């Protein structure tokens, strides 16, 4: 299949997947859009929302629509790394020559699925959270001295409850950076909530039709790196990423053409970055922006990614890569507020 045919297939698949998921999930179209961006870009996504907003249902329904295996890990304080990755066990078996013999056998954990839901990922200690790091970055797991390849495709959709802080652990910045997107899920509208109440309390539960299979998903994912991106889009992505980094000397806003930590350019860093940000996005942030923009362009059937695709992906790509200061917390400044100022300056 040519790239043009794959691009058309991606565009039609986006529409069909929306319709398929609507058979089971009411609303959440923007969330579905971002999940599909993460899917095509082979990235992982962190879903943030209060309980009861169908986060688990969204991921399991997406797996059904794609014909992919689905695994769920409920993160709890007593969860161990082996509970995620799997472990080696010693088994006895009959020897053809008589007697028994022992051998070590690897029992794969729930991470050995195409789509893995890491439910309430911040409820387990950092040591267990780190068990996901190699899997998310390298798509393989090392247990003992043996490395096991994970299925292809393999992606993690993690959930986090933003309102309960007791019994939770902060996610390490290194792990947050592994997520391509942070997707915030809001409450449904009144009309949607009425439909949810009707649908979920009836005996007729909607089934999700199959839209793609694993081989088609892999083919569409292979297309994304080949999607062209305009030079203006790349420049904007890099400028946005660098603009999130506070000036190390905490000086006033750099003047046009001046030399500072974000480079010599006419781009201006808003003063809110120096005031409220401790650490900004690293190079992976601008890489993620370009990759997500390409995936978005493919889903829209566009032949190339441009600045509009970059602007559309700024918040979900960069918000979790900012480390805000205590002053920001005291004054109620959110990461999205800082990003809005940056986009207003540079976009």
C-alpha positions as CSV (number, residue, x, y, z in Angstrom):
1,X,0.0,0.0,0.0
2,X,1.4,3.4,-1.0
3,X,1.8,6.3,1.4
4,X,-1.1,8.1,-0.2
5,X,-3.3,5.1,0.3
6,X,-2.2,4.7,3.9
7,X,-2.9,8.4,4.5
8,X,-6.4,8.0,3.2
9,X,-6.8,4.8,5.3
10,X,-5.7,6.7,8.4
11,X,-8.3,9.5,7.7
12,X,-11.1,7.0,7.2
13,X,-10.0,4.9,10.2
14,X,-10.2,8.0,12.4
15,X,-13.9,8.6,11.5
16,X,-14.7,4.9,11.8
17,X,-13.0,4.6,15.2
18,X,-15.0,7.6,16.5
19,X,-18.2,5.9,15.4
20,X,-17.2,2.6,16.8
21,X,-16.3,4.0,20.2
22,X,-19.5,6.0,20.3
23,X,-21.3,2.7,20.4
24,X,-20.1,2.2,24.0
25,X,-18.7,5.6,25.2
26,X,-20.8,8.8,25.2
27,X,-19.0,12.0,24.1
28,X,-15.3,12.5,24.8
29,X,-14.6,13.1,21.1
30,X,-11.5,15.3,21.8
31,X,-10.2,12.7,24.2
32,X,-10.6,10.1,21.5
33,X,-8.8,12.4,19.0
34,X,-5.8,12.6,21.3
35,X,-5.8,8.9,22.0
36,X,-5.6,8.2,18.3
37,X,-2.8,10.7,18.0
38,X,-0.9,8.8,20.6
39,X,-1.7,5.5,18.9
40,X,-0.4,6.5,15.5
41,X,2.6,8.2,16.9
42,X,3.4,5.0,18.9
43,X,3.4,7.2,22.1
44,X,2.1,6.7,25.6
45,X,-0.7,8.8,27.1
46,X,-1.5,9.8,30.7
47,X,-5.2,10.2,31.2
48,X,-6.1,12.6,34.0
49,X,-9.7,12.9,35.3
50,X,-11.9,12.2,38.3
51,X,-13.4,8.7,38.8
52,X,-16.3,7.7,36.6
53,X,-15.4,9.4,33.4
54,X,-15.0,6.2,31.4
55,X,-11.2,6.2,31.2
56,X,-10.9,2.4,31.6
57,X,-13.8,1.9,29.2
58,X,-12.2,4.1,26.6
59,X,-9.0,2.2,26.5
60,X,-10.6,-1.3,26.5
61,X,-13.1,-0.2,23.8
62,X,-10.2,1.1,21.7
63,X,-8.5,-2.2,22.0
64,X,-11.7,-4.0,20.9
65,X,-12.0,-1.7,17.9
66,X,-8.4,-2.3,16.8
67,X,-8.4,-6.1,17.5
68,X,-5.6,-5.7,20.0
69,X,-5.0,-7.5,23.3
70,X,-5.8,-5.5,26.4
71,X,-4.1,-5.7,29.8
72,X,-4.9,-3.8,32.9
73,X,-2.7,-3.2,36.0
74,X,-4.3,-1.7,39.1
75,X,-1.5,0.2,40.8
76,X,-1.6,-0.1,44.6
77,X,1.0,0.7,47.3
78,X,1.9,-3.0,47.7
79,X,2.4,-3.7,43.9
80,X,5.8,-5.1,43.1
81,X,7.7,-4.6,39.8
82,X,7.4,-8.4,39.1
83,X,3.6,-8.0,39.3
84,X,3.9,-5.8,36.2
85,X,6.7,-7.3,34.1
86,X,6.4,-11.0,35.1
87,X,8.8,-13.3,36.8
88,X,10.9,-16.5,36.5
89,X,9.5,-19.5,38.2
90,X,11.0,-22.9,38.8
91,X,8.9,-25.7,37.5
92,X,9.1,-29.5,37.7
93,X,8.2,-31.5,34.6
94,X,8.3,-35.1,33.6
95,X,11.6,-36.2,32.0
96,X,11.2,-38.4,28.9
97,X,13.9,-40.7,30.3
98,X,12.0,-41.1,33.5
99,X,11.9,-39.1,36.7
100,X,11.4,-35.4,36.8
101,X,13.5,-32.4,35.9
102,X,13.4,-28.8,36.9
103,X,13.5,-25.8,34.5
104,X,13.1,-22.1,34.8
105,X,10.1,-20.7,33.0
106,X,9.2,-17.1,32.5
107,X,5.6,-16.1,33.3
108,X,4.8,-12.9,31.5
109,X,3.0,-10.1,33.5
110,X,0.1,-8.0,32.3
111,X,2.4,-5.6,30.5
112,X,2.7,-8.2,27.7
113,X,-0.3,-6.9,25.8
114,X,-0.8,-4.4,23.0
115,X,-2.7,-1.8,25.0
116,X,-1.9,-1.7,28.7
117,X,-4.0,0.4,31.1
118,X,-1.9,1.5,34.1
119,X,-4.8,2.4,36.4
120,X,-4.1,5.1,39.0
121,X,-0.4,4.9,38.3
122,X,0.5,7.4,41.1
123,X,-0.8,5.0,43.8
124,X,2.4,2.9,43.8
125,X,5.9,3.8,45.0
126,X,8.5,5.1,42.5
127,X,10.4,1.8,42.5
128,X,7.4,0.0,41.0
129,X,6.6,2.9,38.7
130,X,10.1,2.6,37.3
131,X,9.4,-0.9,36.2
132,X,7.5,0.7,33.3
133,X,10.4,2.9,32.2
134,X,12.3,0.4,30.1
135,X,9.0,-1.0,28.7
136,X,7.8,2.4,27.7
137,X,11.1,3.5,26.2
138,X,12.5,0.4,24.6
139,X,9.4,-1.8,24.3
140,X,11.1,-4.7,26.0
141,X,11.5,-6.0,29.5
142,X,14.5,-7.5,31.2
143,X,13.9,-10.1,33.9
144,X,17.0,-11.5,35.5
145,X,19.5,-11.8,32.7
146,X,17.0,-12.3,29.9
147,X,15.4,-9.6,27.8
148,X,11.9,-10.2,26.5
149,X,10.4,-8.3,23.5
150,X,6.9,-6.8,24.1
151,X,4.1,-7.2,21.5
152,X,4.0,-4.9,18.5
153,X,2.1,-2.6,18.8
154,X,2.7,-1.8,22.5
155,X,1.4,1.3,24.2
156,X,0.6,2.4,27.8
157,X,-2.4,4.4,28.7
158,X,-2.0,5.4,32.4
159,X,-4.7,7.1,34.5
160,X,-4.3,9.5,37.4
161,X,-6.9,10.8,39.8
162,X,-6.3,14.6,40.2
163,X,-8.3,15.1,43.4
164,X,-7.1,12.4,45.8
165,X,-3.7,13.0,47.2
166,X,-3.6,10.7,50.3
167,X,-1.8,7.5,49.6
168,X,-0.3,8.7,46.3
169,X,3.2,9.2,45.1
170,X,4.5,11.8,42.7
171,X,5.4,10.6,39.3
172,X,9.2,11.0,38.6
173,X,9.9,13.6,35.9
174,X,11.8,10.9,34.0
175,X,8.7,8.8,33.8
176,X,6.4,11.7,33.0
177,X,8.7,12.6,30.1
178,X,8.1,9.1,28.6
179,X,4.4,10.0,28.0
180,X,3.8,11.6,24.6
181,X,0.6,13.3,25.8
182,X,-1.2,14.2,29.0
183,X,-4.9,14.2,28.3
184,X,-7.3,15.8,30.7
185,X,-10.8,14.4,30.7
186,X,-13.6,16.8,31.8
187,X,-17.2,16.2,32.9
188,X,-19.8,15.4,30.2
189,X,-22.4,17.9,29.2
190,X,-25.9,17.7,30.6
191,X,-27.2,16.0,27.4
192,X,-24.4,13.5,27.4
193,X,-24.9,12.7,31.1
194,X,-28.6,11.9,30.5
195,X,-27.6,9.6,27.7
196,X,-25.0,8.0,30.0
197,X,-27.6,7.4,32.6
198,X,-29.9,5.8,30.1
199,X,-27.4,3.6,28.4
200,X,-25.4,2.3,31.4
201,X,-28.6,1.3,33.3
202,X,-30.2,-0.7,30.5
203,X,-29.6,-4.3,29.7
204,X,-28.5,-3.5,26.2
205,X,-24.7,-2.8,26.3
206,X,-23.3,-1.6,23.0
207,X,-20.7,-3.7,21.2
208,X,-17.7,-2.1,19.5
209,X,-17.3,-3.1,15.9
210,X,-13.8,-4.0,14.6
211,X,-12.3,-1.2,12.5
212,X,-8.6,-2.2,12.1
213,X,-6.4,-5.1,13.0
214,X,-2.9,-5.3,14.4
215,X,-1.2,-5.4,11.0
216,X,-3.1,-2.3,9.8
217,X,-2.2,-0.5,13.0
218,X,1.5,-1.2,12.4
219,X,1.2,-0.1,8.8
220,X,-0.4,3.2,9.8
221,X,2.2,3.7,12.6
222,X,5.0,3.2,10.1
223,X,3.6,6.0,7.9
224,X,3.9,8.7,10.6
225,X,7.7,9.2,10.4
226,X,7.4,9.6,6.6
227,X,4.8,12.4,6.9
228,X,6.5,15.7,5.8
229,X,6.6,18.6,8.1
230,X,7.1,22.2,7.1
231,X,10.2,24.0,8.2
232,X,8.0,26.7,9.9
233,X,6.4,24.0,12.0
234,X,9.7,22.6,13.1
235,X,11.0,26.0,14.0
236,X,7.8,26.7,16.0
237,X,8.0,23.4,17.8
238,X,11.6,24.0,18.9
239,X,10.8,27.6,19.9
240,X,7.9,26.6,22.0
241,X,9.9,23.9,23.8
242,X,12.8,26.3,24.5
243,X,10.4,29.0,25.6
244,X,9.3,26.8,28.5
245,X,12.8,26.9,30.1
246,X,13.3,29.7,32.5
247,X,16.4,31.9,32.2
248,X,19.1,30.6,34.5
249,X,19.9,34.1,35.8
250,X,16.2,34.9,36.2
251,X,16.6,38.2,34.4
252,X,13.8,40.1,32.8
253,X,12.4,39.1,29.5
254,X,15.2,38.8,26.9
255,X,15.1,41.4,24.2
256,X,14.8,40.6,20.6
257,X,18.1,39.3,19.2
258,X,19.6,39.0,22.7
259,X,21.6,36.1,23.9
260,X,20.0,33.9,26.7
261,X,19.4,30.3,27.6
262,X,16.8,29.9,24.8
263,X,19.2,31.1,22.1
264,X,19.6,34.2,19.9
265,X,16.3,34.7,18.1
266,X,13.5,37.2,17.8
267,X,11.3,34.9,19.9
268,X,10.4,36.3,23.3
269,X,10.0,34.3,26.4
270,X,7.1,35.5,28.5
271,X,7.9,36.8,31.9
272,X,5.6,34.2,33.5
273,X,8.1,31.4,32.6
274,X,10.8,33.0,34.8
275,X,8.3,33.7,37.5
276,X,6.5,30.4,37.7
277,X,8.5,27.6,36.1
278,X,11.4,25.8,37.8
279,X,12.2,23.5,34.9
280,X,10.9,23.5,31.3
281,X,10.6,20.9,28.6
282,X,13.7,19.1,27.4
283,X,14.5,18.3,23.8
284,X,12.1,15.4,23.9
285,X,9.3,18.0,24.2
286,X,10.0,19.5,20.7
287,X,10.5,16.0,19.3
288,X,7.1,15.0,20.7
289,X,5.4,18.1,19.3
290,X,6.6,17.3,15.8
291,X,5.7,13.7,16.1
292,X,2.2,14.4,17.5
293,X,1.6,17.0,14.8
294,X,2.5,14.5,12.1
295,X,0.0,12.0,13.6
296,X,-2.7,14.6,13.8
297,X,-2.1,15.6,10.2
298,X,-2.4,11.9,9.1
299,X,-5.7,11.5,11.0
300,X,-7.1,14.6,9.3
301,X,-5.9,13.3,5.9
302,X,-3.4,16.1,5.4
303,X,-0.3,15.4,3.3
304,X,2.0,17.4,5.6
305,X,2.1,18.7,9.2
306,X,2.1,22.5,9.6
307,X,2.1,25.1,12.3
308,X,-1.6,24.6,12.9
309,X,-0.9,21.0,13.9
310,X,1.9,22.1,16.2
311,X,-0.4,24.7,17.9
312,X,-3.2,22.1,18.4
313,X,-0.8,19.8,20.2
314,X,1.1,22.2,22.5
315,X,-1.0,21.7,25.6
316,X,-1.2,17.9,25.7
317,X,2.4,17.5,24.7
318,X,4.1,20.1,26.9
319,X,2.0,20.6,30.1
320,X,3.3,17.5,31.9
321,X,6.9,18.5,31.1
322,X,6.8,21.7,33.1
323,X,7.8,21.8,36.7
324,X,6.1,24.7,38.3
325,X,7.5,26.7,41.3
326,X,6.1,27.0,44.8
327,X,5.1,30.5,43.8
328,X,2.9,29.2,41.0
329,X,1.2,26.9,43.4
330,X,0.6,29.7,45.9
331,X,-0.8,32.0,43.3
332,X,-2.9,29.3,41.6
333,X,-1.1,29.5,38.3
334,X,-1.5,26.3,36.3
335,X,0.8,24.8,33.7
336,X,-1.8,25.5,31.0
337,X,-1.8,29.2,32.0
338,X,1.9,29.4,31.3
339,X,1.6,27.6,28.0
340,X,-1.2,29.9,26.9
341,X,1.2,32.9,27.5
342,X,3.9,31.2,25.5
343,X,1.7,30.4,22.6
344,X,0.4,34.0,22.6
345,X,4.0,35.2,22.4
346,X,5.3,32.7,19.8
347,X,2.2,31.3,18.0
